[in-house]
Amino acid sequence: MVRSFSRIVHHPLSPFKRRTLLSFSVLAAVMAVGTEGMVLLEGWNYVDAFYFMSLIATTQGPTRNPATEGGKIFASAMAFVSVGAAISAIAFVFGPLFGTMFQEGIDYLEKEKKRVTDRLEHRALDPKVLEDEQ
């Protein structure tokens, strides 16, 4: 697995580093906007607002509810955006790794299938086996 991950990161055609930086930058920007919005709309401190946004972004659900209608609407909108940003960041960073692992699994299964098929064909063509079966 480490070899596969290293191959993806260091592959000359892989935009892994740029894609990772971009996805985490978008996630950080969404979290910053959401945190600042909750501070301004609800009057929360930054730690509580960031904690609220992190719980929304990870779909755990907030431990505290906004008191104002504006805060509730903003939190609802940020829930859609932050969850999307978090899922996208995970998919962009780990997607190539999972794809490589999946492909290696498929290749392994195809090799095993060929090995078993060859063994069965060889067994069927062996005259000794044909005599034993009769």
ChimeraX attribute file (.defattr): number of C-alpha atoms within 10 A of each C-alpha:
attribute: neighborCount
match mode: 1-to-1
recipient: residues
	/A:1	10
	/A:2	8
	/A:3	7
	/A:4	14
	/A:5	16
	/A:6	11
	/A:7	14
	/A:8	17
	/A:9	15
	/A:10	12
	/A:11	11
	/A:12	9
	/A:13	8
	/A:14	13
	/A:15	12
	/A:16	18
	/A:17	12
	/A:18	9
	/A:19	14
	/A:20	16
	/A:21	14
	/A:22	15
	/A:23	21
	/A:24	18
	/A:25	14
	/A:26	16
	/A:27	22
	/A:28	15
	/A:29	14
	/A:30	21
	/A:31	25
	/A:32	16
	/A:33	16
	/A:34	26
	/A:35	24
	/A:36	19
	/A:37	19
	/A:38	25
	/A:39	18
	/A:40	14
	/A:41	17
	/A:42	18
	/A:43	14
	/A:44	17
	/A:45	13
	/A:46	15
	/A:47	11
	/A:48	15
	/A:49	23
	/A:50	20
	/A:51	16
	/A:52	24
	/A:53	27
	/A:54	21
	/A:55	17
	/A:56	23
	/A:57	25
	/A:58	15
	/A:59	14
	/A:60	10
	/A:61	14
	/A:62	16
	/A:63	10
	/A:64	10
	/A:65	12
	/A:66	18
	/A:67	11
	/A:68	11
	/A:69	11
	/A:70	14
	/A:71	19
	/A:72	16
	/A:73	12
	/A:74	16
	/A:75	24
	/A:76	13
	/A:77	12
	/A:78	21
	/A:79	21
	/A:80	13
	/A:81	17
	/A:82	28
	/A:83	20
	/A:84	16
	/A:85	22
	/A:86	22
	/A:87	14
	/A:88	17
	/A:89	21
	/A:90	14
	/A:91	15
	/A:92	18
	/A:93	18
	/A:94	14
	/A:95	13
	/A:96	17
	/A:97	20
	/A:98	15
	/A:99	11
	/A:100	16
	/A:101	15
	/A:102	12
	/A:103	12
	/A:104	13
	/A:105	12
	/A:106	12
	/A:107	12
	/A:108	12
	/A:109	12
	/A:110	12
	/A:111	12
	/A:112	12
	/A:113	12
	/A:114	12
	/A:115	12
	/A:116	12
	/A:117	12
	/A:118	12
	/A:119	12
	/A:120	12
	/A:121	11
	/A:122	12
	/A:123	13
	/A:124	12
	/A:125	11
	/A:126	11
	/A:127	11
	/A:128	10
	/A:129	12
	/A:130	11
	/A:131	8
	/A:132	7
	/A:133	7
	/A:134	5
